């Protein structure tokens, strides 16, 4: 089932079962009840102490129907209320929904919110990288990001991970927060549902992967193996580095290096685009190894 169809089915079922949340009108941008939404961009930069802001209808639907994170409240523009009725019906009764005129909402947030809907989420407890890897099934595909500091790239990597069935995404301390508002938005909510963990400072990522039975594949324009020739082991890890410098030399020296051949004179791809190409290839390799049960044989 497509993700959009799954979400629509889950939303319809949840809407039948949940009582409508309390609606609280906000007329003053200084109202202390909506302090968590004040000056969103500035708060994005300094962190939210275990909380995060999610933005937009598609992302909020994921948060309310599929994410492990808890929804604490919503802030919705009054002119969007009628069109968002089915989404608001998913909000648990104990979660306040604050309603404000668009001008008041913009004053609260500090810029124009054209989507007209925000939510405050509470982060679920997280595992460390070793614990997460140990819990994955015998056949699993994971993505490792080292130094991915751009929020768009992190969001794109999570979106691709969800699309192609990756079991988890691990990020080092130099990579940005996947629950940063823009990263969540770019991921269309995938960073709320794909399991993730931080690699500890100073952790030997290649040794970490090998201890848990993962074969590390390091992506680089100078990689030795063309992607088309790459076969997938049961446990595979795709390692991605920051654009420009790429992966650390010590990682490259100990992993199997892979390249995506490109037209002459050009040897660089956006890292999120790279993740999509590689994850698609490996997802297809898994399907070839395990053809669908019951499919007709071809003689």
Legacy VTK file of the C-alpha trace (Angstrom):
# vtk DataFile Version 3.0
C-alpha trace
ASCII
DATASET POLYDATA
POINTS 299 float
0.000 0.000 0.000
1.304 3.481 -0.813
2.241 5.663 2.173
-0.493 8.205 1.368
-3.133 5.467 1.203
-1.884 3.926 4.454
-2.048 7.299 6.194
-5.551 7.963 4.889
-6.747 4.562 6.169
-5.089 5.068 9.566
-6.501 8.584 9.801
-10.045 7.441 9.017
-9.892 4.647 11.601
-8.391 6.894 14.283
-10.920 9.635 13.604
-13.779 7.222 14.339
-12.210 6.122 17.627
-10.886 9.362 19.177
-12.889 12.115 20.905
-12.266 15.601 19.566
-9.527 17.559 21.299
-10.237 20.783 23.174
-9.973 23.916 21.012
-8.434 26.950 22.741
-8.600 30.335 21.031
-5.498 32.537 21.291
-5.904 36.279 20.714
-2.623 37.531 22.176
0.797 36.539 20.779
2.152 36.955 24.312
-0.182 34.322 25.783
2.016 32.076 27.994
0.116 28.961 26.923
1.755 29.077 23.476
5.262 29.987 24.677
6.724 26.858 23.067
5.800 28.227 19.620
7.285 31.678 20.114
10.201 32.717 17.846
10.447 29.322 16.183
13.568 29.947 14.098
15.600 31.220 17.047
14.491 28.274 19.189
15.381 25.889 16.363
18.982 27.019 16.689
19.326 26.569 20.442
17.305 23.378 20.888
14.064 22.544 22.660
15.138 20.347 25.577
13.537 17.083 24.485
10.873 18.618 22.261
10.581 19.515 18.591
8.336 21.475 16.226
6.610 19.728 13.307
5.119 21.728 10.454
2.535 21.063 7.758
-0.461 18.795 7.219
1.411 15.788 5.778
4.002 15.793 8.570
1.353 16.211 11.269
-0.591 13.269 9.892
2.526 11.109 10.231
3.148 12.378 13.761
-0.408 11.619 14.848
-0.823 8.230 13.190
2.550 6.533 12.913
5.323 8.189 14.922
6.632 6.922 18.264
6.958 10.505 19.483
4.258 12.092 21.610
2.212 15.081 20.398
1.974 17.711 23.139
-0.077 20.441 21.426
-1.039 22.003 18.087
-1.145 25.599 16.899
-3.465 26.129 13.931
-4.421 29.183 11.892
-8.146 29.893 12.208
-8.599 30.073 8.435
-7.286 26.484 8.078
-9.568 24.901 10.645
-12.354 23.798 8.342
-10.027 22.252 5.744
-8.077 20.395 8.453
-11.096 18.850 10.128
-10.156 15.223 9.423
-6.618 15.795 10.698
-7.781 17.559 13.855
-10.104 14.638 14.551
-6.976 12.511 15.067
-5.718 14.629 17.952
-6.104 12.865 21.333
-8.568 14.510 23.674
-5.904 15.457 26.236
-3.801 17.351 23.656
-4.704 21.060 23.420
-5.295 22.580 19.992
-4.593 26.308 19.980
-6.418 28.345 17.321
-5.228 31.797 16.295
-5.913 34.280 13.533
-3.183 34.116 10.853
-1.709 37.484 11.903
-1.547 36.375 15.541
0.017 33.046 14.573
2.663 34.820 12.486
3.426 37.131 15.409
3.827 34.147 17.718
6.089 32.205 15.388
8.090 35.182 14.106
7.491 34.660 10.380
4.635 33.852 8.004
3.414 30.267 8.390
1.702 29.689 5.060
0.911 26.043 5.930
-1.037 27.284 8.943
-0.368 24.326 11.234
2.368 23.470 13.740
2.706 20.884 16.470
4.890 20.555 19.522
6.238 17.024 19.858
8.062 15.267 22.669
10.975 13.044 21.676
10.643 9.371 22.447
13.509 7.774 24.408
16.346 6.841 22.071
18.711 3.870 21.923
22.413 4.255 21.393
23.788 3.082 18.054
24.947 -0.334 19.290
21.594 -1.083 20.944
19.701 -0.143 17.802
21.888 -2.279 15.534
21.551 -5.240 17.885
17.750 -5.065 17.676
17.551 -5.127 13.876
16.499 -8.290 12.012
18.952 -10.726 10.484
18.476 -9.060 7.116
18.665 -5.282 7.352
19.836 -2.225 5.444
21.080 0.796 7.397
22.321 4.243 6.442
25.248 5.935 8.197
25.712 9.697 7.916
29.062 11.219 8.908
29.272 14.993 8.988
25.896 15.585 7.275
25.361 19.109 8.578
22.764 20.303 6.054
19.160 19.895 7.230
17.820 19.428 3.697
20.251 16.568 3.121
19.394 14.865 6.402
15.690 15.174 5.621
16.244 13.793 2.122
18.256 10.850 3.436
15.483 9.918 5.877
12.865 10.224 3.132
14.874 7.878 0.914
15.497 5.496 3.817
11.750 5.206 4.376
10.995 4.867 0.666
13.452 2.014 0.106
12.987 0.084 3.316
16.091 0.968 5.327
15.784 -0.330 8.874
17.603 2.570 10.546
19.686 5.704 10.080
22.725 6.363 12.272
24.279 9.837 12.445
27.483 11.048 14.031
27.644 14.021 16.373
28.678 16.343 13.520
25.444 15.655 11.628
22.394 17.816 12.184
19.350 16.840 14.219
16.833 14.798 12.187
14.066 16.305 14.348
15.007 19.847 13.430
11.842 21.408 11.977
13.190 21.787 8.433
14.685 18.286 8.382
11.312 16.824 9.404
9.541 18.847 6.721
11.958 17.825 3.944
11.656 14.188 5.033
7.823 14.511 4.800
7.714 12.995 8.278
10.078 10.084 7.616
12.500 11.285 10.292
9.660 10.823 12.791
9.239 7.133 11.978
12.541 5.684 10.692
14.509 4.405 13.733
17.643 6.449 14.319
20.502 6.829 16.772
23.620 8.895 17.350
27.068 7.375 16.986
29.032 8.123 20.135
31.860 10.638 19.997
35.044 8.807 19.050
33.210 5.582 18.164
34.929 3.483 15.489
31.979 3.229 13.120
33.456 0.460 10.947
34.162 -1.722 13.986
30.691 -0.947 15.345
29.076 -2.144 12.115
31.250 -5.234 11.791
30.550 -6.298 15.387
26.877 -6.446 14.462
27.410 -8.299 11.200
27.028 -5.354 8.807
29.154 -5.016 5.677
30.094 -1.313 5.324
29.851 0.233 1.844
31.509 3.653 1.596
30.197 5.903 -1.186
32.776 8.018 -2.989
33.471 9.306 -6.519
36.793 7.457 -6.200
35.187 4.188 -5.074
36.576 0.930 -6.478
33.276 -0.876 -7.209
30.691 0.569 -9.626
27.260 0.535 -8.029
25.787 -1.685 -10.758
28.185 -4.476 -9.726
27.369 -4.233 -6.042
25.669 -7.259 -4.524
23.840 -6.993 -1.229
24.725 -9.073 1.829
22.070 -9.830 4.416
23.246 -6.936 6.576
24.441 -3.919 4.604
25.434 -0.422 5.749
25.605 2.537 3.347
28.135 5.110 4.569
27.686 8.705 3.373
29.979 11.655 4.053
29.649 15.391 3.805
29.717 16.909 0.337
33.207 18.036 -0.618
35.538 16.322 1.849
33.512 13.097 1.796
34.109 10.251 4.226
37.178 10.179 6.494
40.199 8.419 4.974
40.299 5.933 7.854
36.739 4.848 7.099
37.397 4.605 3.355
40.461 2.430 3.956
38.482 -0.167 5.933
35.189 -0.284 4.032
34.287 -1.542 0.588
34.253 1.597 -1.558
31.480 2.121 -4.102
31.077 4.687 -6.855
28.180 5.861 -9.010
29.613 6.354 -12.531
28.745 9.721 -14.052
29.203 11.581 -17.305
32.748 12.625 -18.108
33.919 15.817 -16.469
31.482 15.584 -13.562
32.006 13.468 -10.470
29.752 14.881 -7.768
26.195 14.166 -6.636
24.176 15.665 -3.827
24.479 13.321 -0.848
20.720 12.888 -0.463
20.446 12.041 -4.177
23.291 9.558 -3.756
21.450 7.884 -0.882
18.339 7.453 -3.018
20.214 5.855 -5.917
22.151 3.454 -3.693
19.186 2.489 -1.509
17.066 1.812 -4.578
19.778 -0.448 -6.009
20.138 -2.384 -2.762
16.378 -2.666 -2.254
16.053 -4.196 -5.705
18.903 -6.594 -4.942
16.980 -7.797 -1.891
13.838 -8.354 -3.955
15.782 -10.395 -6.483
17.161 -12.537 -3.668
13.697 -13.040 -2.132
11.108 -13.052 -4.930
7.533 -12.505 -3.860
5.953 -15.653 -2.457
3.292 -17.062 -4.672
4.510 -15.283 -7.785
4.095 -17.350 -10.950
7.219 -19.106 -12.147
8.689 -18.350 -15.534
9.894 -21.341 -17.523
LINES 1 300
299 0 1 2 3 4 5 6 7 8 9 10 11 12 13 14 15 16 17 18 19 20 21 22 23 24 25 26 27 28 29 30 31 32 33 34 35 36 37 38 39 40 41 42 43 44 45 46 47 48 49 50 51 52 53 54 55 56 57 58 59 60 61 62 63 64 65 66 67 68 69 70 71 72 73 74 75 76 77 78 79 80 81 82 83 84 85 86 87 88 89 90 91 92 93 94 95 96 97 98 99 100 101 102 103 104 105 106 107 108 109 110 111 112 113 114 115 116 117 118 119 120 121 122 123 124 125 126 127 128 129 130 131 132 133 134 135 136 137 138 139 140 141 142 143 144 145 146 147 148 149 150 151 152 153 154 155 156 157 158 159 160 161 162 163 164 165 166 167 168 169 170 171 172 173 174 175 176 177 178 179 180 181 182 183 184 185 186 187 188 189 190 191 192 193 194 195 196 197 198 199 200 201 202 203 204 205 206 207 208 209 210 211 212 213 214 215 216 217 218 219 220 221 222 223 224 225 226 227 228 229 230 231 232 233 234 235 236 237 238 239 240 241 242 243 244 245 246 247 248 249 250 251 252 253 254 255 256 257 258 259 260 261 262 263 264 265 266 267 268 269 270 271 272 273 274 275 276 277 278 279 280 281 282 283 284 285 286 287 288 289 290 291 292 293 294 295 296 297 298
